[in-house]
Amino acid sequence: MVEWTDFERTTIQNIFSKIDHSAVGHQALTRCLVVYPWTQRYFAKFGNLYNAAAIMGNPNVAAHGLTVMRGLENAVKNLDNIKATFSELSVLHSEKLHVDPDNFRLLADCITIVVGATLGSSFTAEVQAALHKFLAVIVSALVQQYH
């Protein structure tokens, strides 16, 4: 079980109350698909992912980015039980979708970049550390089925 400080709990909740989930999810998934093009293989059904403009304009990318952010919002509401919260998603991604587990870390990094750009000067090192810890716990929960 992860131990959260009061600062971390408050910071994580504040981040997710301040950001536009749709915009952040879309931008983060777009960034992931552009910067790490091998991740596109899991999204073949999304259609045109041939270049950055096509990815950014793809409504399926935007929709899945929002889905990811809704999952993170669910984790914010269940900070003390993230592993159980993501157990079904872990099974889905490992057994049905066969997603390389390192891709979760790549997407988490992209989310961090987009959140940092969104929050600007209020994205201090301490805020980044809290977000990093939160996303690391999410990644750990998602890869639990792989072990």
TORKEDO-923906 format. One record per atom (N, C-alpha, C): x, y, z; residue in three letters; residue number from 1; atom name. Coordinates in Angstrom, 1 decimal. Layout:
# TORKEDO-923906
((X; Y; Z); ALA; NUM; CA)
...
***
This chain:
# TORKEDO-923906
((0.8; -1.2; 0.0); MET; 1; N)
((0.0; 0.0; 0.0); MET; 1; CA)
((0.9; 1.3; 0.0); MET; 1; C)
((0.5; 2.2; -0.8); VAL; 2; N)
((1.2; 3.5; -0.9); VAL; 2; CA)
((0.8; 4.4; 0.2); VAL; 2; C)
((1.8; 5.0; 0.8); GLU; 3; N)
((1.6; 6.1; 1.8); GLU; 3; CA)
((1.6; 7.4; 1.1); GLU; 3; C)
((0.5; 8.2; 1.3); TRP; 4; N)
((0.4; 9.5; 0.7); TRP; 4; CA)
((0.5; 10.6; 1.8); TRP; 4; C)
((1.3; 11.6; 1.6); THR; 5; N)
((1.3; 12.7; 2.6); THR; 5; CA)
((0.1; 13.6; 2.3); THR; 5; C)
((-0.2; 14.4; 3.3); ASP; 6; N)
((-1.4; 15.3; 3.1); ASP; 6; CA)
((-1.1; 16.2; 1.9); ASP; 6; C)
((0.2; 16.7; 1.7); PHE; 7; N)
((0.5; 17.5; 0.6); PHE; 7; CA)
((0.3; 16.8; -0.7); PHE; 7; C)
((0.7; 15.5; -0.8); GLU; 8; N)
((0.5; 14.8; -2.1); GLU; 8; CA)
((-1.0; 14.6; -2.4); GLU; 8; C)
((-1.7; 14.2; -1.4); ARG; 9; N)
((-3.2; 14.1; -1.6); ARG; 9; CA)
((-3.8; 15.3; -2.1); ARG; 9; C)
((-3.5; 16.4; -1.4); THR; 10; N)
((-4.1; 17.7; -1.8); THR; 10; CA)
((-3.6; 18.1; -3.2); THR; 10; C)
((-2.4; 17.9; -3.5); THR; 11; N)
((-1.8; 18.4; -4.8); THR; 11; CA)
((-2.4; 17.6; -5.9); THR; 11; C)
((-2.5; 16.3; -5.7); ILE; 12; N)
((-3.1; 15.4; -6.8); ILE; 12; CA)
((-4.5; 15.8; -7.1); ILE; 12; C)
((-5.3; 16.0; -6.0); GLN; 13; N)
((-6.7; 16.4; -6.2); GLN; 13; CA)
((-6.8; 17.8; -6.8); GLN; 13; C)
((-5.9; 18.7; -6.4); ASN; 14; N)
((-5.9; 20.1; -7.0); ASN; 14; CA)
((-5.6; 20.0; -8.5); ASN; 14; C)
((-4.6; 19.2; -8.9); ILE; 15; N)
((-4.2; 19.1; -10.3); ILE; 15; CA)
((-5.4; 18.7; -11.1); ILE; 15; C)
((-6.1; 17.6; -10.7); PHE; 16; N)
((-7.2; 17.1; -11.5); PHE; 16; CA)
((-8.4; 17.9; -11.4); PHE; 16; C)
((-8.5; 18.8; -10.4); SER; 17; N)
((-9.6; 19.8; -10.4); SER; 17; CA)
((-9.4; 21.0; -11.3); SER; 17; C)
((-8.1; 21.3; -11.6); LYS; 18; N)
((-7.8; 22.4; -12.4); LYS; 18; CA)
((-7.6; 22.2; -13.9); LYS; 18; C)
((-7.3; 21.0; -14.3); ILE; 19; N)
((-7.0; 20.7; -15.7); ILE; 19; CA)
((-8.3; 20.4; -16.5); ILE; 19; C)
((-8.2; 20.6; -17.8); ASP; 20; N)
((-9.3; 20.2; -18.7); ASP; 20; CA)
((-8.9; 18.8; -19.1); ASP; 20; C)
((-9.6; 17.8; -18.6); HIS; 21; N)
((-9.3; 16.4; -18.9); HIS; 21; CA)
((-9.3; 16.0; -20.3); HIS; 21; C)
((-10.2; 16.6; -21.1); SER; 22; N)
((-10.3; 16.3; -22.5); SER; 22; CA)
((-9.1; 16.8; -23.2); SER; 22; C)
((-8.7; 18.0; -23.0); ALA; 23; N)
((-7.5; 18.6; -23.6); ALA; 23; CA)
((-6.2; 18.0; -23.2); ALA; 23; C)
((-6.1; 17.7; -21.9); VAL; 24; N)
((-4.8; 17.1; -21.5); VAL; 24; CA)
((-4.7; 15.7; -22.0); VAL; 24; C)
((-5.8; 14.9; -21.9); GLY; 25; N)
((-5.7; 13.5; -22.4); GLY; 25; CA)
((-5.4; 13.5; -23.9); GLY; 25; C)
((-6.1; 14.4; -24.7); HIS; 26; N)
((-5.8; 14.4; -26.1); HIS; 26; CA)
((-4.4; 14.8; -26.4); HIS; 26; C)
((-3.9; 15.8; -25.8); GLN; 27; N)
((-2.5; 16.3; -26.0); GLN; 27; CA)
((-1.5; 15.2; -25.6); GLN; 27; C)
((-1.7; 14.6; -24.4); ALA; 28; N)
((-0.8; 13.6; -23.9); ALA; 28; CA)
((-0.7; 12.4; -24.8); ALA; 28; C)
((-1.9; 11.9; -25.2); LEU; 29; N)
((-1.9; 10.7; -26.1); LEU; 29; CA)
((-1.3; 11.0; -27.5); LEU; 29; C)
((-1.6; 12.2; -28.0); THR; 30; N)
((-1.0; 12.7; -29.3); THR; 30; CA)
((0.5; 12.7; -29.1); THR; 30; C)
((1.0; 13.3; -28.1); ARG; 31; N)
((2.4; 13.4; -27.9); ARG; 31; CA)
((3.1; 12.0; -27.8); ARG; 31; C)
((2.4; 11.1; -27.1); CYS; 32; N)
((2.9; 9.7; -27.0); CYS; 32; CA)
((3.0; 9.1; -28.4); CYS; 32; C)
((2.0; 9.2; -29.2); LEU; 33; N)
((1.9; 8.6; -30.5); LEU; 33; CA)
((2.9; 9.2; -31.5); LEU; 33; C)
((3.2; 10.5; -31.3); VAL; 34; N)
((4.1; 11.1; -32.2); VAL; 34; CA)
((5.6; 10.9; -31.8); VAL; 34; C)
((5.9; 11.1; -30.5); VAL; 35; N)
((7.2; 10.9; -30.0); VAL; 35; CA)
((7.7; 9.5; -30.0); VAL; 35; C)
((6.7; 8.6; -29.7); TYR; 36; N)
((7.0; 7.1; -29.7); TYR; 36; CA)
((6.2; 6.4; -30.7); TYR; 36; C)
((6.5; 6.5; -32.0); PRO; 37; N)
((5.6; 6.0; -33.0); PRO; 37; CA)
((5.3; 4.5; -32.9); PRO; 37; C)
((6.2; 3.7; -32.3); TRP; 38; N)
((5.9; 2.3; -32.2); TRP; 38; CA)
((4.6; 2.0; -31.3); TRP; 38; C)
((4.2; 3.0; -30.5); THR; 39; N)
((3.0; 2.8; -29.7); THR; 39; CA)
((1.7; 2.9; -30.6); THR; 39; C)
((1.9; 3.3; -31.8); GLN; 40; N)
((0.7; 3.4; -32.7); GLN; 40; CA)
((0.1; 2.0; -33.1); GLN; 40; C)
((1.0; 1.0; -33.0); ARG; 41; N)
((0.5; -0.3; -33.4); ARG; 41; CA)
((-0.7; -0.8; -32.6); ARG; 41; C)
((-0.9; -0.3; -31.4); TYR; 42; N)
((-2.0; -0.6; -30.5); TYR; 42; CA)
((-3.3; 0.1; -30.9); TYR; 42; C)
((-3.2; 1.0; -31.8); PHE; 43; N)
((-4.3; 1.9; -32.2); PHE; 43; CA)
((-4.6; 1.8; -33.7); PHE; 43; C)
((-4.4; 0.7; -34.3); ALA; 44; N)
((-4.6; 0.5; -35.7); ALA; 44; CA)
((-6.0; 0.8; -36.1); ALA; 44; C)
((-7.0; 0.5; -35.2); LYS; 45; N)
((-8.4; 0.7; -35.6); LYS; 45; CA)
((-8.8; 2.2; -35.5); LYS; 45; C)
((-7.8; 3.1; -35.1); PHE; 46; N)
((-8.1; 4.5; -35.0); PHE; 46; CA)
((-8.1; 5.2; -36.4); PHE; 46; C)
((-7.6; 4.5; -37.4); GLY; 47; N)
((-7.5; 5.1; -38.7); GLY; 47; CA)
((-6.2; 5.8; -39.0); GLY; 47; C)
((-6.3; 7.0; -39.5); ASN; 48; N)
((-5.2; 7.8; -40.0); ASN; 48; CA)
((-4.3; 8.3; -38.8); ASN; 48; C)
((-3.1; 7.7; -38.7); LEU; 49; N)
((-2.1; 8.1; -37.7); LEU; 49; CA)
((-0.8; 8.3; -38.4); LEU; 49; C)
((-0.8; 8.8; -39.7); TYR; 50; N)
((0.4; 8.9; -40.5); TYR; 50; CA)
((1.3; 10.0; -40.2); TYR; 50; C)
((0.9; 11.0; -39.5); ASN; 51; N)
((1.8; 12.1; -39.2); ASN; 51; CA)
((1.2; 12.9; -38.0); ASN; 51; C)
((1.9; 13.8; -37.5); ALA; 52; N)
((1.5; 14.5; -36.3); ALA; 52; CA)
((0.2; 15.2; -36.4); ALA; 52; C)
((0.0; 15.9; -37.6); ALA; 53; N)
((-1.3; 16.6; -37.8); ALA; 53; CA)
((-2.5; 15.6; -37.9); ALA; 53; C)
((-2.3; 14.5; -38.5); ALA; 54; N)
((-3.4; 13.5; -38.6); ALA; 54; CA)
((-3.7; 12.9; -37.2); ALA; 54; C)
((-2.7; 12.7; -36.4); ILE; 55; N)
((-2.9; 12.2; -35.0); ILE; 55; CA)
((-3.6; 13.2; -34.2); ILE; 55; C)
((-3.2; 14.5; -34.3); MET; 56; N)
((-3.8; 15.5; -33.5); MET; 56; CA)
((-5.2; 15.7; -33.9); MET; 56; C)
((-5.6; 15.6; -35.2); GLY; 57; N)
((-6.9; 15.8; -35.7); GLY; 57; CA)
((-7.8; 14.5; -35.6); GLY; 57; C)
((-7.3; 13.4; -35.1); ASN; 58; N)
((-8.0; 12.2; -35.1); ASN; 58; CA)
((-9.0; 12.1; -33.9); ASN; 58; C)
((-10.3; 12.1; -34.1); PRO; 59; N)
((-11.2; 12.1; -33.0); PRO; 59; CA)
((-11.1; 10.8; -32.1); PRO; 59; C)
((-10.6; 9.7; -32.6); ASN; 60; N)
((-10.4; 8.5; -31.8); ASN; 60; CA)
((-9.3; 8.7; -30.8); ASN; 60; C)
((-8.3; 9.4; -31.2); VAL; 61; N)
((-7.2; 9.8; -30.3); VAL; 61; CA)
((-7.7; 10.7; -29.2); VAL; 61; C)
((-8.5; 11.7; -29.5); ALA; 62; N)
((-9.1; 12.6; -28.5); ALA; 62; CA)
((-10.0; 11.8; -27.6); ALA; 62; C)
((-10.8; 10.9; -28.1); ALA; 63; N)
((-11.7; 10.2; -27.2); ALA; 63; CA)
((-11.0; 9.2; -26.3); ALA; 63; C)
((-9.9; 8.6; -26.8); HIS; 64; N)
((-9.2; 7.7; -25.9); HIS; 64; CA)
((-8.4; 8.4; -24.9); HIS; 64; C)
((-7.9; 9.6; -25.3); GLY; 65; N)
((-7.2; 10.5; -24.3); GLY; 65; CA)
((-8.1; 10.8; -23.1); GLY; 65; C)
((-9.4; 11.1; -23.4); LEU; 66; N)
((-10.3; 11.4; -22.4); LEU; 66; CA)
((-10.6; 10.2; -21.5); LEU; 66; C)
((-10.7; 9.0; -22.2); THR; 67; N)
((-10.9; 7.8; -21.4); THR; 67; CA)
((-9.7; 7.6; -20.4); THR; 67; C)
((-8.5; 7.8; -20.9); VAL; 68; N)
((-7.3; 7.7; -20.0); VAL; 68; CA)
((-7.5; 8.7; -18.8); VAL; 68; C)
((-7.8; 9.9; -19.1); MET; 69; N)
((-7.9; 10.9; -18.0); MET; 69; CA)
((-9.1; 10.5; -17.0); MET; 69; C)
((-10.2; 10.0; -17.5); ARG; 70; N)
((-11.2; 9.5; -16.6); ARG; 70; CA)
((-10.8; 8.4; -15.7); ARG; 70; C)
((-9.9; 7.5; -16.3); GLY; 71; N)
((-9.3; 6.5; -15.4); GLY; 71; CA)
((-8.5; 7.1; -14.3); GLY; 71; C)
((-7.7; 8.1; -14.7); LEU; 72; N)
((-6.9; 8.8; -13.7); LEU; 72; CA)
((-7.7; 9.5; -12.6); LEU; 72; C)
((-8.8; 10.1; -13.1); GLU; 73; N)
((-9.7; 10.7; -12.1); GLU; 73; CA)
((-10.3; 9.7; -11.2); GLU; 73; C)
((-10.6; 8.5; -11.7); ASN; 74; N)
((-11.1; 7.4; -10.8); ASN; 74; CA)
((-10.0; 7.1; -9.8); ASN; 74; C)
((-8.8; 7.1; -10.2); ALA; 75; N)
((-7.7; 6.8; -9.3); ALA; 75; CA)
((-7.6; 7.9; -8.2); ALA; 75; C)
((-7.8; 9.1; -8.6); VAL; 76; N)
((-7.7; 10.2; -7.6); VAL; 76; CA)
((-8.8; 10.0; -6.5); VAL; 76; C)
((-9.9; 9.5; -6.9); LYS; 77; N)
((-11.0; 9.2; -6.0); LYS; 77; CA)
((-10.7; 8.0; -5.1); LYS; 77; C)
((-9.8; 7.1; -5.5); ASN; 78; N)
((-9.5; 5.9; -4.8); ASN; 78; CA)
((-8.0; 5.8; -4.5); ASN; 78; C)
((-7.4; 6.9; -4.0); LEU; 79; N)
((-6.0; 6.9; -3.8); LEU; 79; CA)
((-5.5; 5.8; -2.9); LEU; 79; C)
((-6.3; 5.3; -2.0); ASP; 80; N)
((-5.8; 4.2; -1.1); ASP; 80; CA)
((-6.1; 2.8; -1.6); ASP; 80; C)
((-6.6; 2.7; -2.8); ASN; 81; N)
((-6.9; 1.4; -3.4); ASN; 81; CA)
((-6.7; 1.4; -4.9); ASN; 81; C)
((-5.6; 2.0; -5.4); ILE; 82; N)
((-5.4; 2.1; -6.8); ILE; 82; CA)
((-5.1; 0.8; -7.4); ILE; 82; C)
((-4.4; -0.1; -6.7); LYS; 83; N)
((-4.1; -1.5; -7.3); LYS; 83; CA)
((-5.4; -2.2; -7.7); LYS; 83; C)
((-6.4; -2.2; -6.8); ALA; 84; N)
((-7.7; -2.9; -7.0); ALA; 84; CA)
((-8.5; -2.1; -8.1); ALA; 84; C)
((-8.4; -0.8; -8.0); THR; 85; N)
((-9.1; 0.0; -9.0); THR; 85; CA)
((-8.7; -0.3; -10.4); THR; 85; C)
((-7.4; -0.6; -10.6); PHE; 86; N)
((-6.9; -0.9; -12.0); PHE; 86; CA)
((-6.7; -2.4; -12.3); PHE; 86; C)
((-7.2; -3.2; -11.5); SER; 87; N)
((-6.9; -4.7; -11.7); SER; 87; CA)
((-7.6; -5.2; -13.0); SER; 87; C)
((-8.8; -4.8; -13.3); GLU; 88; N)
((-9.4; -5.2; -14.5); GLU; 88; CA)
((-8.7; -4.6; -15.7); GLU; 88; C)
((-8.3; -3.3; -15.6); LEU; 89; N)
((-7.6; -2.7; -16.8); LEU; 89; CA)
((-6.2; -3.4; -17.0); LEU; 89; C)
((-5.6; -3.8; -15.9); SER; 90; N)
((-4.4; -4.6; -16.0); SER; 90; CA)
((-4.5; -5.9; -16.8); SER; 90; C)
((-5.6; -6.6; -16.4); VAL; 91; N)
((-5.9; -7.9; -17.1); VAL; 91; CA)
((-6.2; -7.6; -18.6); VAL; 91; C)
((-7.0; -6.6; -18.9); LEU; 92; N)
((-7.4; -6.2; -20.3); LEU; 92; CA)
((-6.1; -5.9; -21.1); LEU; 92; C)
((-5.3; -5.0; -20.6); HIS; 93; N)
((-4.1; -4.6; -21.3); HIS; 93; CA)
((-3.1; -5.7; -21.5); HIS; 93; C)
((-3.0; -6.6; -20.5); SER; 94; N)
((-2.0; -7.6; -20.6); SER; 94; CA)
((-2.5; -8.9; -21.4); SER; 94; C)
((-3.7; -9.3; -21.1); GLU; 95; N)
((-4.1; -10.6; -21.7); GLU; 95; CA)
((-4.9; -10.4; -23.0); GLU; 95; C)
((-5.6; -9.3; -23.2); LYS; 96; N)
((-6.4; -9.2; -24.4); LYS; 96; CA)
((-5.7; -8.3; -25.4); LYS; 96; C)
((-5.2; -7.1; -24.9); LEU; 97; N)
((-4.6; -6.2; -25.9); LEU; 97; CA)
((-3.1; -6.4; -26.1); LEU; 97; C)
((-2.5; -7.1; -25.2); HIS; 98; N)
((-1.0; -7.4; -25.2); HIS; 98; CA)
((-0.2; -6.1; -25.4); HIS; 98; C)
((-0.5; -5.1; -24.6); VAL; 99; N)
((0.3; -3.9; -24.6); VAL; 99; CA)
((1.6; -4.0; -23.9); VAL; 99; C)
((2.6; -3.6; -24.5); ASP; 100; N)
((4.0; -3.6; -23.9); ASP; 100; CA)
((3.8; -2.7; -22.6); ASP; 100; C)
((4.2; -3.2; -21.5); PRO; 101; N)
((3.9; -2.5; -20.2); PRO; 101; CA)
((4.8; -1.2; -20.1); PRO; 101; C)
((5.9; -1.1; -20.9); ASP; 102; N)
((6.7; 0.1; -20.8); ASP; 102; CA)
((5.9; 1.3; -21.4); ASP; 102; C)
((4.9; 1.0; -22.2); ASN; 103; N)
((4.2; 2.1; -22.9); ASN; 103; CA)
((3.4; 2.9; -21.8); ASN; 103; C)
((3.0; 2.3; -20.7); PHE; 104; N)
((2.3; 3.0; -19.7); PHE; 104; CA)
((3.2; 4.1; -19.1); PHE; 104; C)
((4.5; 3.8; -18.9); ARG; 105; N)
((5.4; 4.8; -18.4); ARG; 105; CA)
((5.6; 5.9; -19.4); ARG; 105; C)
((5.7; 5.5; -20.7); LEU; 106; N)
((5.9; 6.6; -21.7); LEU; 106; CA)
((4.7; 7.5; -21.7); LEU; 106; C)
((3.5; 7.0; -21.6); LEU; 107; N)
((2.3; 7.8; -21.6); LEU; 107; CA)
((2.3; 8.7; -20.3); LEU; 107; C)
((2.7; 8.1; -19.2); ALA; 108; N)
((2.7; 8.9; -17.9); ALA; 108; CA)
((3.7; 10.0; -18.1); ALA; 108; C)
((4.8; 9.8; -18.7); ASP; 109; N)
((5.8; 10.9; -19.0); ASP; 109; CA)
((5.1; 12.0; -19.8); ASP; 109; C)
((4.4; 11.6; -20.8); CYS; 110; N)
((3.7; 12.6; -21.7); CYS; 110; CA)
((2.6; 13.4; -20.9); CYS; 110; C)
((1.9; 12.7; -20.1); ILE; 111; N)
((0.9; 13.3; -19.2); ILE; 111; CA)
((1.6; 14.4; -18.3); ILE; 111; C)
((2.7; 14.0; -17.8); THR; 112; N)
((3.5; 14.9; -16.9); THR; 112; CA)
((3.9; 16.2; -17.7); THR; 112; C)
((4.3; 16.0; -18.9); ILE; 113; N)
((4.8; 17.2; -19.7); ILE; 113; CA)
((3.6; 18.1; -20.0); ILE; 113; C)
((2.5; 17.5; -20.4); VAL; 114; N)
((1.3; 18.3; -20.7); VAL; 114; CA)
((0.7; 19.0; -19.5); VAL; 114; C)
((0.6; 18.3; -18.4); VAL; 115; N)
((0.1; 18.9; -17.1); VAL; 115; CA)
((1.1; 20.0; -16.7); VAL; 115; C)
((2.4; 19.8; -16.8); GLY; 116; N)
((3.3; 20.9; -16.5); GLY; 116; CA)
((3.1; 22.1; -17.4); GLY; 116; C)
((2.9; 21.9; -18.7); ALA; 117; N)
((2.7; 23.0; -19.6); ALA; 117; CA)
((1.4; 23.7; -19.3); ALA; 117; C)
((0.4; 23.0; -18.9); THR; 118; N)
((-0.9; 23.5; -18.6); THR; 118; CA)
((-0.9; 24.3; -17.3); THR; 118; C)
((-0.2; 23.8; -16.3); LEU; 119; N)
((-0.2; 24.5; -15.0); LEU; 119; CA)
((0.8; 25.7; -14.9); LEU; 119; C)
((1.8; 25.7; -15.8); GLY; 120; N)
((2.8; 26.8; -15.9); GLY; 120; CA)
((3.6; 26.9; -14.6); GLY; 120; C)
((3.7; 28.1; -14.1); SER; 121; N)
((4.6; 28.4; -13.0); SER; 121; CA)
((4.1; 27.7; -11.7); SER; 121; C)
((2.9; 27.3; -11.6); SER; 122; N)
((2.4; 26.6; -10.4); SER; 122; CA)
((2.8; 25.1; -10.4); SER; 122; C)
((3.4; 24.7; -11.5); PHE; 123; N)
((3.9; 23.3; -11.6); PHE; 123; CA)
((5.4; 23.3; -11.0); PHE; 123; C)
((5.5; 23.4; -9.7); THR; 124; N)
((6.7; 23.4; -9.0); THR; 124; CA)
((7.4; 22.0; -9.0); THR; 124; C)
((8.6; 21.9; -8.5); ALA; 125; N)
((9.2; 20.7; -8.4); ALA; 125; CA)
((8.5; 19.7; -7.4); ALA; 125; C)
((7.9; 20.3; -6.3); GLU; 126; N)
((7.2; 19.5; -5.4); GLU; 126; CA)
((5.8; 19.0; -6.0); GLU; 126; C)
((5.2; 19.8; -6.8); VAL; 127; N)
((4.0; 19.4; -7.5); VAL; 127; CA)
((4.3; 18.3; -8.5); VAL; 127; C)
((5.4; 18.5; -9.2); GLN; 128; N)
((5.8; 17.5; -10.2); GLN; 128; CA)
((6.1; 16.2; -9.4); GLN; 128; C)
((6.8; 16.2; -8.3); ALA; 129; N)
((7.1; 15.0; -7.5); ALA; 129; CA)
((5.8; 14.3; -7.1); ALA; 129; C)
((4.8; 15.0; -6.7); ALA; 130; N)
((3.6; 14.4; -6.3); ALA; 130; CA)
((2.9; 13.7; -7.5); ALA; 130; C)
((2.8; 14.4; -8.6); LEU; 131; N)
((2.2; 13.9; -9.8); LEU; 131; CA)
((3.0; 12.6; -10.3); LEU; 131; C)
((4.3; 12.7; -10.2); HIS; 132; N)
((5.2; 11.6; -10.7); HIS; 132; CA)
((4.9; 10.4; -9.8); HIS; 132; C)
((4.8; 10.6; -8.5); LYS; 133; N)
((4.5; 9.5; -7.6); LYS; 133; CA)
((3.2; 8.8; -7.9); LYS; 133; C)
((2.2; 9.7; -8.1); PHE; 134; N)
((0.8; 9.2; -8.5); PHE; 134; CA)
((0.8; 8.4; -9.7); PHE; 134; C)
((1.5; 8.9; -10.8); LEU; 135; N)
((1.5; 8.2; -12.1); LEU; 135; CA)
((2.3; 6.9; -12.0); LEU; 135; C)
((3.4; 6.9; -11.2); ALA; 136; N)
((4.2; 5.7; -11.0); ALA; 136; CA)
((3.3; 4.6; -10.3); ALA; 136; C)
((2.5; 5.0; -9.4); VAL; 137; N)
((1.6; 4.1; -8.7); VAL; 137; CA)
((0.6; 3.5; -9.7); VAL; 137; C)
((0.1; 4.4; -10.6); ILE; 138; N)
((-0.8; 4.0; -11.7); ILE; 138; CA)
((-0.2; 2.9; -12.6); ILE; 138; C)
((1.0; 3.3; -13.0); VAL; 139; N)
((1.8; 2.4; -13.9); VAL; 139; CA)
((2.0; 1.0; -13.2); VAL; 139; C)
((2.4; 1.1; -12.0); SER; 140; N)
((2.6; -0.2; -11.2); SER; 140; CA)
((1.3; -1.0; -11.2); SER; 140; C)
((0.2; -0.3; -10.9); ALA; 141; N)
((-1.1; -1.1; -10.9); ALA; 141; CA)
((-1.4; -1.7; -12.2); ALA; 141; C)
((-1.1; -0.9; -13.3); LEU; 142; N)
((-1.4; -1.4; -14.6); LEU; 142; CA)
((-0.6; -2.6; -15.1); LEU; 142; C)
((0.6; -2.7; -14.6); VAL; 143; N)
((1.5; -3.7; -15.0); VAL; 143; CA)
((1.5; -4.9; -14.0); VAL; 143; C)
((0.6; -4.9; -13.0); GLN; 144; N)
((0.6; -5.9; -12.0); GLN; 144; CA)
((0.3; -7.3; -12.6); GLN; 144; C)
((-0.5; -7.3; -13.6); GLN; 145; N)
((-0.9; -8.6; -14.3); GLN; 145; CA)
((0.2; -9.2; -15.1); GLN; 145; C)
((1.2; -8.4; -15.4); TYR; 146; N)
((2.3; -8.9; -16.2); TYR; 146; CA)
((3.3; -9.7; -15.4); TYR; 146; C)
((3.3; -9.6; -14.1); HIS; 147; N)
((4.3; -10.2; -13.3); HIS; 147; CA)
((3.9; -11.6; -12.9); HIS; 147; C)
***
